[in-house]
Amino acid sequence: MSHKKHSKQKHSRVDMKAYEKELTRLQIELVAMQQWVTASDARILVIFEGRDAAGKGGAIKRVMQYLNPRSARVVALPQPSEREKGQWYFQRYIERLPTKGEIVLMDRSWYNRAGVERVMGYCTDEEYERFLAQVPTVERMLVEDGIILLKYWYSVSDTEQEKRFRSRLNDPMRRWKLSDTDLLSITKWEDYSHAKDAMFDVTDIEHAPWWSIDSDDKRAARLNTINHLLSQIPYDTIDPDEVHFPERPVAAGTVRPPIEKHKFVPDHAATL
């Protein structure tokens, strides 16, 4: 079955002013949510998966933008090393799970095995089947241990995906995001569709369901992601402690080294 076209009715893209206003409101709530996570020792694991160029990175960036990095981090693992290839498949991901009071956002995850590894032939049929047999058990164990696990799948149409690939080609700040594997996702569109369907059949389970996000409109996808994420965390708003600014003490009259001895960065901004 082809997944090139979305069957649901399309809506106009979210207006920029409305997007920025709502994004600010949601990001304020994210900060409040993180304060609760820290205070309650909760553990939050959010998995971001989906098509190449579907907007996962942009959504993660907006989630993380104002969070305290001491208790929120992004996990985006490179290809496994030779040592990691000899480990239990889940091992390098398990090592990076959240501790108490922490939020972890996985920019791709163990589902690489059911996606790119399956389609590109980077794993054997036996390894693939073993993964599908084990992943529901692994995720059930995480949830039973108290981790709040959320799994998001970003869908994008074939035409929008190619448009985004082409926009990266001549953009020096985004050219690095265009890899050979990305381009192969165009010719292997149907293979990725079948791999996703097979994965969902096994892993879209009650204790760890998949939440799908239509991301042809990146602004809408970001707002929908954050709004849903917040709805799945049972947080309470914690009033911040009252802050009292101290009086600045009078200078003690200590002689400091001449400022001319310091090396200052050249004032490039003044030349603009």
C-alpha positions in Angstrom: 0.0 0.0 0.0 1.4 3.4 -1.0 1.7 6.2 1.6 2.7 8.9 -0.9 -0.4 11.0 -0.3 -2.2 11.8 2.9 -5.9 11.1 2.7 -7.0 13.7 5.2 -8.0 17.1 4.2 -5.2 19.7 4.1 -5.4 23.0 5.9 -3.6 26.2 5.2 -0.2 26.6 6.9 -0.2 28.1 10.3 0.2 31.9 10.2 3.7 33.0 11.4 2.4 35.5 14.1 -0.1 32.9 15.5 2.7 30.3 15.4 5.2 32.5 17.3 2.6 33.5 19.9 1.5 29.9 20.6 5.0 28.6 20.5 6.0 31.0 23.2 3.0 30.0 25.4 3.9 26.3 24.9 7.6 26.8 25.7 6.7 28.6 28.9 4.7 25.5 29.8 7.6 23.3 28.9 9.8 25.2 31.4 7.1 24.7 34.1 6.9 21.0 33.2 10.6 20.6 33.6 10.5 22.2 37.0 8.0 19.5 38.0 10.1 16.8 36.5 13.1 17.9 38.5 11.1 18.3 41.8 9.3 15.0 41.4 12.2 12.9 40.2 10.2 11.9 37.1 12.0 10.3 34.1 10.8 11.3 30.7 11.9 9.6 27.4 10.7 11.0 24.1 11.5 9.2 20.9 11.4 11.1 17.6 11.3 9.0 14.5 9.9 9.4 10.9 10.8 10.0 7.3 14.0 11.8 6.4 13.5 15.6 6.2 10.2 15.2 8.1 11.1 17.9 10.7 12.2 15.9 13.7 15.2 18.1 14.3 13.3 21.3 14.2 10.7 20.0 16.6 13.4 18.8 19.0 15.1 22.2 18.8 11.9 24.0 19.8 11.3 21.6 22.7 14.8 22.1 24.0 15.2 25.8 23.3 14.5 27.1 26.9 14.9 24.0 28.9 17.7 23.7 31.5 20.4 21.6 29.8 21.5 20.2 33.2 18.3 18.1 33.3 17.3 17.8 29.7 19.4 16.5 26.8 19.2 15.2 23.3 20.6 11.8 22.3 21.5 11.5 18.6 23.9 8.6 18.3 26.3 8.1 15.3 26.8 4.8 13.6 27.8 2.1 16.2 31.5 1.5 16.8 33.1 -1.9 16.3 32.8 -2.4 20.0 29.1 -1.4 20.1 28.4 -3.8 17.2 29.4 -6.6 19.4 27.0 -5.6 22.2 23.4 -6.4 22.8 21.6 -4.1 20.3 19.8 -2.1 22.9 22.8 -1.6 25.1 24.1 1.7 23.9 20.6 3.2 24.1 19.9 1.8 27.6 23.1 3.6 28.8 21.6 6.9 27.8 18.2 6.6 29.4 17.0 9.4 31.7 17.9 9.3 35.4 15.5 10.7 38.0 14.5 14.4 37.3 15.7 14.2 33.7 14.2 14.6 30.2 15.8 12.7 27.3 14.9 13.4 23.7 16.1 10.7 21.3 16.7 12.0 17.7 16.2 8.6 16.2 16.5 5.6 18.5 16.6 1.8 18.6 14.0 1.9 15.8 16.9 2.5 13.4 16.9 -1.3 13.2 13.4 -1.5 11.9 13.9 1.4 9.5 17.1 2.3 7.8 18.9 -0.9 8.8 16.1 -3.0 7.5 15.7 -1.1 4.2 19.4 -0.6 3.5 20.3 -4.2 4.4 22.6 -3.1 7.3 21.2 -5.9 9.5 20.4 -9.5 8.9 16.9 -10.9 8.8 17.7 -12.7 12.1 18.8 -9.5 13.7 15.7 -7.7 12.5 13.3 -10.4 13.7 15.1 -10.5 17.1 14.6 -6.8 17.4 10.9 -6.9 16.7 10.5 -9.7 19.3 12.5 -7.9 22.0 11.4 -4.2 21.6 7.9 -4.6 23.1 9.4 -6.3 26.1 12.1 -3.7 26.5 9.6 -0.8 26.3 7.2 -2.5 28.7 10.1 -2.9 31.2 10.9 0.9 30.9 7.2 1.9 31.5 6.8 -0.6 34.4 9.9 0.9 36.0 8.2 4.3 36.0 9.7 6.0 32.9 7.2 8.1 30.9 7.8 7.0 27.3 6.5 8.9 24.3 7.0 7.8 20.7 6.4 10.3 17.9 6.4 9.4 14.2 6.7 12.3 11.7 5.0 11.8 8.4 5.8 13.9 5.3 4.5 13.6 1.7 6.9 12.6 -1.0 6.7 15.9 -2.8 7.3 17.9 0.4 10.3 15.7 1.3 11.9 16.2 -2.1 11.3 19.9 -1.8 13.1 20.0 1.5 16.0 18.0 0.2 16.4 20.4 -2.7 16.3 23.4 -0.4 19.3 22.0 1.5 21.4 21.6 -1.7 22.5 25.3 -2.0 22.2 26.2 1.7 25.7 26.3 3.2 24.2 26.0 6.8 22.1 23.0 6.0 24.1 21.2 3.2 25.5 18.8 5.8 21.9 17.5 6.4 21.8 16.1 2.8 23.4 12.7 2.9 23.5 9.8 0.4 21.1 7.9 2.7 18.7 10.8 2.5 18.7 10.8 -1.3 18.2 7.0 -1.3 15.0 7.5 0.7 13.5 9.0 -2.5 14.1 5.9 -4.6 13.2 3.6 -1.6 10.1 5.4 -0.6 7.9 2.4 -0.8 10.4 0.2 1.0 10.4 2.6 3.9 6.6 2.6 3.9 6.5 -1.1 4.2 9.1 -1.1 6.9 7.2 1.5 8.9 3.9 -0.5 8.5 5.6 -3.7 9.7 7.2 -1.9 12.6 3.9 -0.4 13.7 2.2 -3.7 13.6 4.5 -5.0 16.3 5.4 -1.9 18.3 2.2 0.2 18.4 1.2 -1.3 21.7 -0.9 -0.1 24.6 1.8 0.6 27.1 3.9 2.4 24.4 1.8 3.6 21.5 3.0 5.5 18.5 1.7 9.1 18.0 1.8 10.2 14.4 2.3 13.8 13.3 1.6 15.2 9.9 4.6 17.4 9.3 4.1 18.9 5.8 3.5 22.1 7.8 6.5 22.4 10.1 5.0 25.1 12.2 1.9 23.0 12.9 4.0 19.9 13.5 6.0 21.7 16.2 3.0 23.1 18.0 1.2 19.8 17.8 4.2 18.0 19.2 4.7 20.2 22.2 1.1 20.5 23.0 0.7 16.7 23.0 3.9 16.1 24.9 2.7 18.5 27.6 -0.7 16.7 27.7 1.0 13.4 28.4 3.0 14.6 31.5 1.0 14.8 34.7 2.8 17.9 35.9 1.8 20.6 38.3 3.0 24.2 38.1 5.4 24.9 40.9 5.6 28.5 42.1 9.2 29.7 42.0 10.9 30.7 45.2 10.8 34.4 45.9 13.9 36.2 44.8 15.5 39.0 46.8 18.3 40.9 45.0 21.2 41.8 47.4 22.6 45.3 47.6 25.8 45.6 45.5 28.7 46.3 47.9 30.7 49.5 47.6 34.0 49.0 45.7 36.8 48.3 48.2 39.2 50.6 46.4 41.6 47.7 45.4 43.9 48.6 42.5 43.2 46.4 39.5 45.6 45.8 36.6 45.3 48.3 33.7 42.6 47.3 31.3 45.1 47.7 28.4 46.8 44.5 29.5 43.8 42.4 28.5 43.5 41.0 25.0 40.1 41.8 23.6 38.4 40.2 20.7 38.5 42.5 17.7 35.2 44.6 17.4 34.0 43.1 14.1 30.5 44.3 14.9 31.6 47.9 14.7 32.6 47.4 11.1 29.1 46.5 9.9 
